[in-house]
Amino acid sequence: MISCKKATELTERKNLGDLGFIESKKLRFHSNMCKACMKYQRQSDVIDQALEQIQNVQARDQLQLSDVKKKEIILSCR
């Protein structure tokens, strides 16, 4: 069985999509036996989802024109 430290590393790699089949099975086996690591996985998933939402909001906000730019465009079209 892998250590909790290794399980933490594998959890983060899993969230990045960089986990092979064997490592995935080792992580799942460890997490089924270790409540602390299962809790860590859930917390890590929540944090990753929150960060993704923040990035989506920031990306959306960057796509919007400021009022100053809107006025410049309107004035240039006259």
Distance bins in CASP14 RR format, pairs under 12 A and 6 or more apart:
PFRMAT RR
TARGET T0000
AUTHOR 0000-0000-0000
RMODE 2
METHOD distances of the structure
MODEL  1
1 7 0 0 0 0 1 0 0 0 0 0 0
1 25 0 0 0 0 0 1 0 0 0 0 0
1 26 0 0 0 0 1 0 0 0 0 0 0
1 27 0 0 0 0 0 1 0 0 0 0 0
1 28 0 0 0 0 0 1 0 0 0 0 0
1 29 1 0 0 1 0 0 0 0 0 0 0
1 30 1 0 1 0 0 0 0 0 0 0 0
1 31 0 0 0 0 0 1 0 0 0 0 0
1 32 0 0 0 0 0 1 0 0 0 0 0
1 33 1 0 0 1 0 0 0 0 0 0 0
1 34 0 0 0 0 1 0 0 0 0 0 0
1 37 0 0 0 0 0 1 0 0 0 0 0
2 8 0 0 0 0 1 0 0 0 0 0 0
2 9 0 0 0 0 1 0 0 0 0 0 0
2 10 1 0 0 1 0 0 0 0 0 0 0
2 11 0 0 0 0 0 1 0 0 0 0 0
2 22 0 0 0 0 0 1 0 0 0 0 0
2 23 0 0 0 0 1 0 0 0 0 0 0
2 24 0 0 0 0 0 1 0 0 0 0 0
2 25 0 0 0 0 0 1 0 0 0 0 0
2 26 1 0 1 0 0 0 0 0 0 0 0
2 27 1 0 0 1 0 0 0 0 0 0 0
2 28 0 0 0 0 0 1 0 0 0 0 0
2 29 0 0 0 0 1 0 0 0 0 0 0
2 30 1 0 1 0 0 0 0 0 0 0 0
2 31 0 0 0 0 1 0 0 0 0 0 0
2 33 0 0 0 0 0 1 0 0 0 0 0
2 34 0 0 0 0 1 0 0 0 0 0 0
2 37 0 0 0 0 1 0 0 0 0 0 0
3 9 0 0 0 0 1 0 0 0 0 0 0
3 10 0 0 0 0 0 1 0 0 0 0 0
3 26 0 0 0 0 0 1 0 0 0 0 0
3 27 0 0 0 0 0 1 0 0 0 0 0
3 30 0 0 0 0 1 0 0 0 0 0 0
3 33 0 0 0 0 0 1 0 0 0 0 0
3 34 0 0 0 0 1 0 0 0 0 0 0
3 36 0 0 0 0 0 1 0 0 0 0 0
3 37 0 0 0 0 1 0 0 0 0 0 0
4 10 0 0 0 0 0 1 0 0 0 0 0
4 11 0 0 0 0 0 1 0 0 0 0 0
4 27 0 0 0 0 0 1 0 0 0 0 0
4 30 1 0 0 1 0 0 0 0 0 0 0
4 31 0 0 0 0 0 1 0 0 0 0 0
4 33 0 0 0 0 0 1 0 0 0 0 0
4 34 1 0 0 1 0 0 0 0 0 0 0
4 35 0 0 0 0 0 1 0 0 0 0 0
4 36 1 0 0 1 0 0 0 0 0 0 0
4 37 1 0 1 0 0 0 0 0 0 0 0
4 38 0 0 0 0 0 1 0 0 0 0 0
4 39 0 0 0 0 0 1 0 0 0 0 0
4 40 0 0 0 0 1 0 0 0 0 0 0
4 41 0 0 0 0 0 1 0 0 0 0 0
5 11 0 0 0 0 0 1 0 0 0 0 0
5 12 0 0 0 0 0 1 0 0 0 0 0
5 30 0 0 0 0 0 1 0 0 0 0 0
5 34 0 0 0 0 0 1 0 0 0 0 0
5 36 0 0 0 0 0 1 0 0 0 0 0
5 37 0 0 0 0 1 0 0 0 0 0 0
5 40 0 0 0 0 0 1 0 0 0 0 0
6 12 0 0 0 0 0 1 0 0 0 0 0
6 13 0 0 0 0 0 1 0 0 0 0 0
6 23 0 0 0 0 1 0 0 0 0 0 0
6 26 0 0 0 0 1 0 0 0 0 0 0
6 27 0 0 0 0 1 0 0 0 0 0 0
6 29 0 0 0 0 0 1 0 0 0 0 0
6 30 1 0 0 1 0 0 0 0 0 0 0
6 31 0 0 0 0 0 1 0 0 0 0 0
6 34 0 0 0 0 0 1 0 0 0 0 0
6 37 0 0 0 0 1 0 0 0 0 0 0
7 13 0 0 0 0 0 1 0 0 0 0 0
7 14 0 0 0 0 0 1 0 0 0 0 0
7 19 0 0 0 0 0 1 0 0 0 0 0
7 23 0 0 0 0 0 1 0 0 0 0 0
7 24 0 0 0 0 0 1 0 0 0 0 0
7 26 0 0 0 0 1 0 0 0 0 0 0
7 27 1 0 1 0 0 0 0 0 0 0 0
7 28 0 0 0 0 1 0 0 0 0 0 0
7 29 0 0 0 0 1 0 0 0 0 0 0
7 30 1 0 1 0 0 0 0 0 0 0 0
7 31 1 0 0 1 0 0 0 0 0 0 0
7 32 0 0 0 0 0 1 0 0 0 0 0
7 33 0 0 0 0 1 0 0 0 0 0 0
7 34 1 0 0 1 0 0 0 0 0 0 0
7 35 0 0 0 0 0 1 0 0 0 0 0
7 36 0 0 0 0 1 0 0 0 0 0 0
7 37 1 0 1 0 0 0 0 0 0 0 0
7 38 0 0 0 0 1 0 0 0 0 0 0
7 39 0 0 0 0 0 1 0 0 0 0 0
7 40 1 0 0 1 0 0 0 0 0 0 0
7 41 0 0 0 0 1 0 0 0 0 0 0
7 44 0 0 0 0 0 1 0 0 0 0 0
8 14 0 0 0 0 0 1 0 0 0 0 0
8 15 0 0 0 0 0 1 0 0 0 0 0
8 27 0 0 0 0 1 0 0 0 0 0 0
8 30 0 0 0 0 0 1 0 0 0 0 0
8 31 0 0 0 0 0 1 0 0 0 0 0
8 34 0 0 0 0 0 1 0 0 0 0 0
8 36 0 0 0 0 1 0 0 0 0 0 0
8 37 1 0 0 1 0 0 0 0 0 0 0
8 38 0 0 0 0 0 1 0 0 0 0 0
8 39 0 0 0 0 0 1 0 0 0 0 0
8 40 1 0 0 1 0 0 0 0 0 0 0
8 41 0 0 0 0 1 0 0 0 0 0 0
8 43 0 0 0 0 0 1 0 0 0 0 0
8 44 0 0 0 0 1 0 0 0 0 0 0
9 15 0 0 0 0 0 1 0 0 0 0 0
9 16 0 0 0 0 0 1 0 0 0 0 0
9 18 0 0 0 0 0 1 0 0 0 0 0
9 19 0 0 0 0 1 0 0 0 0 0 0
9 23 0 0 0 0 1 0 0 0 0 0 0
9 26 0 0 0 0 0 1 0 0 0 0 0
9 27 0 0 0 0 1 0 0 0 0 0 0
9 30 0 0 0 0 0 1 0 0 0 0 0
9 37 0 0 0 0 0 1 0 0 0 0 0
9 40 0 0 0 0 0 1 0 0 0 0 0
9 44 0 0 0 0 0 1 0 0 0 0 0
10 16 0 0 0 0 0 1 0 0 0 0 0
10 17 0 0 0 0 0 1 0 0 0 0 0
10 18 0 0 0 0 1 0 0 0 0 0 0
10 19 1 0 0 1 0 0 0 0 0 0 0
10 20 0 0 0 0 1 0 0 0 0 0 0
10 22 0 0 0 0 0 1 0 0 0 0 0
10 23 1 0 1 0 0 0 0 0 0 0 0
10 24 1 0 0 1 0 0 0 0 0 0 0
10 25 0 0 0 0 0 1 0 0 0 0 0
10 26 1 0 0 1 0 0 0 0 0 0 0
10 27 1 0 1 0 0 0 0 0 0 0 0
10 28 0 0 0 0 1 0 0 0 0 0 0
10 29 0 0 0 0 0 1 0 0 0 0 0
10 30 0 0 0 0 1 0 0 0 0 0 0
10 31 0 0 0 0 1 0 0 0 0 0 0
10 37 0 0 0 0 1 0 0 0 0 0 0
10 40 0 0 0 0 0 1 0 0 0 0 0
10 41 0 0 0 0 1 0 0 0 0 0 0
10 44 0 0 0 0 0 1 0 0 0 0 0
11 17 0 0 0 0 0 1 0 0 0 0 0
11 18 0 0 0 0 0 1 0 0 0 0 0
11 19 0 0 0 0 1 0 0 0 0 0 0
11 23 0 0 0 0 0 1 0 0 0 0 0
11 24 0 0 0 0 0 1 0 0 0 0 0
11 26 0 0 0 0 0 1 0 0 0 0 0
11 27 1 0 0 1 0 0 0 0 0 0 0
11 28 0 0 0 0 0 1 0 0 0 0 0
11 30 0 0 0 0 1 0 0 0 0 0 0
11 31 0 0 0 0 1 0 0 0 0 0 0
11 34 0 0 0 0 0 1 0 0 0 0 0
11 36 0 0 0 0 0 1 0 0 0 0 0
11 37 1 0 0 1 0 0 0 0 0 0 0
11 38 0 0 0 0 1 0 0 0 0 0 0
11 39 0 0 0 0 0 1 0 0 0 0 0
11 40 1 0 0 1 0 0 0 0 0 0 0
11 41 1 0 1 0 0 0 0 0 0 0 0
11 42 0 0 0 0 1 0 0 0 0 0 0
11 43 0 0 0 0 1 0 0 0 0 0 0
11 44 1 0 1 0 0 0 0 0 0 0 0
11 45 0 0 0 0 1 0 0 0 0 0 0
11 47 0 0 0 0 0 1 0 0 0 0 0
11 48 0 0 0 0 0 1 0 0 0 0 0
12 18 0 0 0 0 1 0 0 0 0 0 0
12 19 0 0 0 0 1 0 0 0 0 0 0
12 23 0 0 0 0 0 1 0 0 0 0 0
12 27 0 0 0 0 0 1 0 0 0 0 0
12 37 0 0 0 0 0 1 0 0 0 0 0
12 40 0 0 0 0 1 0 0 0 0 0 0
12 41 0 0 0 0 1 0 0 0 0 0 0
12 43 0 0 0 0 0 1 0 0 0 0 0
12 44 1 0 0 1 0 0 0 0 0 0 0
12 45 0 0 0 0 0 1 0 0 0 0 0
12 47 0 0 0 0 0 1 0 0 0 0 0
12 48 0 0 0 0 1 0 0 0 0 0 0
13 19 1 0 1 0 0 0 0 0 0 0 0
13 20 0 0 0 0 1 0 0 0 0 0 0
13 23 1 0 0 1 0 0 0 0 0 0 0
13 24 0 0 0 0 1 0 0 0 0 0 0
13 26 0 0 0 0 0 1 0 0 0 0 0
13 27 0 0 0 0 1 0 0 0 0 0 0
13 41 0 0 0 0 0 1 0 0 0 0 0
13 44 0 0 0 0 0 1 0 0 0 0 0
14 20 0 0 0 0 1 0 0 0 0 0 0
14 21 0 0 0 0 0 1 0 0 0 0 0
14 23 0 0 0 0 1 0 0 0 0 0 0
14 24 1 0 0 1 0 0 0 0 0 0 0
14 25 0 0 0 0 0 1 0 0 0 0 0
14 26 0 0 0 0 0 1 0 0 0 0 0
14 27 1 0 0 1 0 0 0 0 0 0 0
14 28 0 0 0 0 1 0 0 0 0 0 0
14 30 0 0 0 0 0 1 0 0 0 0 0
14 31 0 0 0 0 0 1 0 0 0 0 0
14 37 0 0 0 0 0 1 0 0 0 0 0
14 40 0 0 0 0 0 1 0 0 0 0 0
14 41 0 0 0 0 1 0 0 0 0 0 0
14 44 0 0 0 0 1 0 0 0 0 0 0
14 45 0 0 0 0 1 0 0 0 0 0 0
14 48 0 0 0 0 0 1 0 0 0 0 0
15 27 0 0 0 0 0 1 0 0 0 0 0
15 40 0 0 0 0 0 1 0 0 0 0 0
15 41 0 0 0 0 1 0 0 0 0 0 0
15 42 0 0 0 0 0 1 0 0 0 0 0
15 43 0 0 0 0 0 1 0 0 0 0 0
15 44 1 0 0 1 0 0 0 0 0 0 0
15 45 1 0 0 1 0 0 0 0 0 0 0
15 46 0 0 0 0 0 1 0 0 0 0 0
15 47 0 0 0 0 1 0 0 0 0 0 0
15 48 1 0 1 0 0 0 0 0 0 0 0
15 49 0 0 0 0 1 0 0 0 0 0 0
15 51 0 0 0 0 0 1 0 0 0 0 0
15 52 0 0 0 0 0 1 0 0 0 0 0
16 44 0 0 0 0 0 1 0 0 0 0 0
16 48 0 0 0 0 1 0 0 0 0 0 0
17 23 0 0 0 0 0 1 0 0 0 0 0
17 24 0 0 0 0 1 0 0 0 0 0 0
17 48 0 0 0 0 0 1 0 0 0 0 0
18 24 0 0 0 0 0 1 0 0 0 0 0
19 25 0 0 0 0 1 0 0 0 0 0 0
19 26 0 0 0 0 1 0 0 0 0 0 0
19 27 1 0 0 1 0 0 0 0 0 0 0
19 28 0 0 0 0 0 1 0 0 0 0 0
20 26 0 0 0 0 1 0 0 0 0 0 0
20 27 0 0 0 0 1 0 0 0 0 0 0
20 28 0 0 0 0 0 1 0 0 0 0 0
21 27 0 0 0 0 0 1 0 0 0 0 0
21 28 0 0 0 0 0 1 0 0 0 0 0
22 28 0 0 0 0 0 1 0 0 0 0 0
22 29 0 0 0 0 0 1 0 0 0 0 0
23 29 0 0 0 0 0 1 0 0 0 0 0
23 30 0 0 0 0 0 1 0 0 0 0 0
24 30 0 0 0 0 0 1 0 0 0 0 0
24 31 0 0 0 0 0 1 0 0 0 0 0
25 31 0 0 0 0 0 1 0 0 0 0 0
25 32 0 0 0 0 0 1 0 0 0 0 0
26 32 0 0 0 0 0 1 0 0 0 0 0
26 33 0 0 0 0 0 1 0 0 0 0 0
26 34 0 0 0 0 0 1 0 0 0 0 0
26 37 0 0 0 0 0 1 0 0 0 0 0
27 33 0 0 0 0 0 1 0 0 0 0 0
27 34 0 0 0 0 0 1 0 0 0 0 0
27 37 0 0 0 0 1 0 0 0 0 0 0
27 38 0 0 0 0 0 1 0 0 0 0 0
27 40 0 0 0 0 0 1 0 0 0 0 0
27 41 0 0 0 0 1 0 0 0 0 0 0
27 44 0 0 0 0 0 1 0 0 0 0 0
28 34 0 0 0 0 0 1 0 0 0 0 0
28 37 0 0 0 0 0 1 0 0 0 0 0
28 38 0 0 0 0 1 0 0 0 0 0 0
28 41 0 0 0 0 1 0 0 0 0 0 0
29 37 0 0 0 0 0 1 0 0 0 0 0
29 38 0 0 0 0 0 1 0 0 0 0 0
30 36 0 0 0 0 0 1 0 0 0 0 0
30 37 1 0 0 1 0 0 0 0 0 0 0
30 38 0 0 0 0 1 0 0 0 0 0 0
30 40 0 0 0 0 0 1 0 0 0 0 0
30 41 0 0 0 0 0 1 0 0 0 0 0
31 37 1 0 1 0 0 0 0 0 0 0 0
31 38 1 0 1 0 0 0 0 0 0 0 0
31 39 0 0 0 0 1 0 0 0 0 0 0
31 40 0 0 0 0 1 0 0 0 0 0 0
31 41 1 0 1 0 0 0 0 0 0 0 0
31 42 0 0 0 0 1 0 0 0 0 0 0
31 44 0 0 0 0 0 1 0 0 0 0 0
31 45 0 0 0 0 0 1 0 0 0 0 0
32 38 1 0 0 1 0 0 0 0 0 0 0
32 41 0 0 0 0 0 1 0 0 0 0 0
34 40 0 0 0 0 1 0 0 0 0 0 0
34 41 0 0 0 0 1 0 0 0 0 0 0
35 41 0 0 0 0 0 1 0 0 0 0 0
35 42 0 0 0 0 0 1 0 0 0 0 0
36 42 0 0 0 0 0 1 0 0 0 0 0
36 43 0 0 0 0 0 1 0 0 0 0 0
37 43 0 0 0 0 0 1 0 0 0 0 0
37 44 0 0 0 0 0 1 0 0 0 0 0
38 44 0 0 0 0 0 1 0 0 0 0 0
38 45 0 0 0 0 0 1 0 0 0 0 0
39 45 0 0 0 0 0 1 0 0 0 0 0
39 46 0 0 0 0 0 1 0 0 0 0 0
40 46 0 0 0 0 0 1 0 0 0 0 0
40 47 0 0 0 0 0 1 0 0 0 0 0
41 47 0 0 0 0 0 1 0 0 0 0 0
41 48 0 0 0 0 0 1 0 0 0 0 0
42 48 0 0 0 0 0 1 0 0 0 0 0
42 49 0 0 0 0 0 1 0 0 0 0 0
43 49 0 0 0 0 0 1 0 0 0 0 0
43 50 0 0 0 0 0 1 0 0 0 0 0
44 50 0 0 0 0 0 1 0 0 0 0 0
44 51 0 0 0 0 0 1 0 0 0 0 0
45 51 0 0 0 0 0 1 0 0 0 0 0
45 52 0 0 0 0 0 1 0 0 0 0 0
46 52 0 0 0 0 0 1 0 0 0 0 0
46 53 0 0 0 0 0 1 0 0 0 0 0
47 53 0 0 0 0 0 1 0 0 0 0 0
47 54 0 0 0 0 0 1 0 0 0 0 0
48 54 0 0 0 0 0 1 0 0 0 0 0
48 55 0 0 0 0 0 1 0 0 0 0 0
49 55 0 0 0 0 0 1 0 0 0 0 0
49 56 0 0 0 0 0 1 0 0 0 0 0
50 56 0 0 0 0 0 1 0 0 0 0 0
50 57 0 0 0 0 0 1 0 0 0 0 0
51 57 0 0 0 0 0 1 0 0 0 0 0
51 58 0 0 0 0 0 1 0 0 0 0 0
52 58 0 0 0 0 0 1 0 0 0 0 0
52 59 0 0 0 0 0 1 0 0 0 0 0
53 59 0 0 0 0 0 1 0 0 0 0 0
53 60 0 0 0 0 0 1 0 0 0 0 0
54 60 0 0 0 0 0 1 0 0 0 0 0
54 61 0 0 0 0 0 1 0 0 0 0 0
55 61 0 0 0 0 0 1 0 0 0 0 0
55 62 0 0 0 0 0 1 0 0 0 0 0
56 62 0 0 0 0 0 1 0 0 0 0 0
56 63 0 0 0 0 0 1 0 0 0 0 0
57 63 0 0 0 0 0 1 0 0 0 0 0
57 64 0 0 0 0 0 1 0 0 0 0 0
58 64 0 0 0 0 0 1 0 0 0 0 0
63 69 0 0 0 0 0 1 0 0 0 0 0
64 70 0 0 0 0 1 0 0 0 0 0 0
65 71 0 0 0 0 1 0 0 0 0 0 0
65 72 0 0 0 0 1 0 0 0 0 0 0
65 73 1 0 0 1 0 0 0 0 0 0 0
65 74 0 0 0 0 0 1 0 0 0 0 0
66 72 0 0 0 0 1 0 0 0 0 0 0
66 73 0 0 0 0 0 1 0 0 0 0 0
67 73 0 0 0 0 0 1 0 0 0 0 0
67 74 0 0 0 0 0 1 0 0 0 0 0
68 74 0 0 0 0 0 1 0 0 0 0 0
68 75 0 0 0 0 0 1 0 0 0 0 0
69 75 0 0 0 0 0 1 0 0 0 0 0
69 76 0 0 0 0 0 1 0 0 0 0 0
70 76 0 0 0 0 0 1 0 0 0 0 0
70 77 0 0 0 0 0 1 0 0 0 0 0
71 77 0 0 0 0 0 1 0 0 0 0 0
71 78 0 0 0 0 0 1 0 0 0 0 0
72 78 0 0 0 0 0 1 0 0 0 0 0
END
